[in-house]
Amino acid sequence: MPRAGEALRLLLLGGTREAREIATALAGEAGITVVTSLAGRTRTPLRPPGALRVGGFGGIDGLVAWLREAEIDFVLDATHPFARRISAHVREACRRLRLPHLRLERPPWRAEEGDRWLEMPDLDAALTVLPRFGRRVFVNLGRQEVARLATCPECRFLLRVVEPLPELPGNVEMVAGRPPYTVAGDRALLARCGIQALLVRNSGGQGAYPKLVAARQLGLPVVMIARPAPLAGDHLVSAEAAIAAVLAHSRGRSRW
């Protein structure tokens, strides 16, 4: 709980659509100060309302020191489902400081009728089987993983990026694009570029889902990388639930 007479100081670890929704919803709430933290991998991110910090914390010890200095009262982790390292650091830092902490873990996508999905446990396993499904592949990965596409020379990859990457493997080309994406737009892109298969992380959420609907409509196979197992602790599954939890805590009506 915040100190008497002071606003609740919330650290919101963002970089996702849900984090922006949360920051926007809480921006006008009296008694809550939102500080959104972004990793800094995108030079021109969509800026959420409220205070903003960009860059790493310097590991768990650095995060503990920053939380103390910033006098944070509550931490909400709304990072990407595959960003397990920062989530583990946040959980440990909050444990040390006995700070209330929640994780927003949006549900994974589930295959529907007409989908041609093959789920694989990780990127290495996915790249091993991928050439069986197509040689011209639309890929959705974190930028730290792009270099590993060079280990699958049988395929040529089309990577959609918000900002150009400085270096790419020889079998990868970029296409620029910012959300929101549409089914019609993604279907046209896949058809125009002669895509034969998709390589996708199971991120969940609505923002990146149109490409999967487009693949279904075009009858394209999707090699789906399963997300890592969730970390222990309390999890929420929607921005609405996260907003309600923060408001309840600020008003002294939560168990955290």
Beta strands, then each sheet from edge to edge (+ up, - down):
strand 1: 8-13
strand 2: 32-38
strand 3: 51-54
strand 4: 74-77
strand 5: 101-104
strand 6: 116-120
strand 7: 136-140
strand 8: 156-161
strand 9: 172-176
strand 10: 197-201
strand 11: 221-225
strand 12: 235-236
sheet 1: 3+ 2+ 1+ 4+ 5+ 12+
sheet 2: 6+ 11+ 10+ 7+ 8+ 9+
end
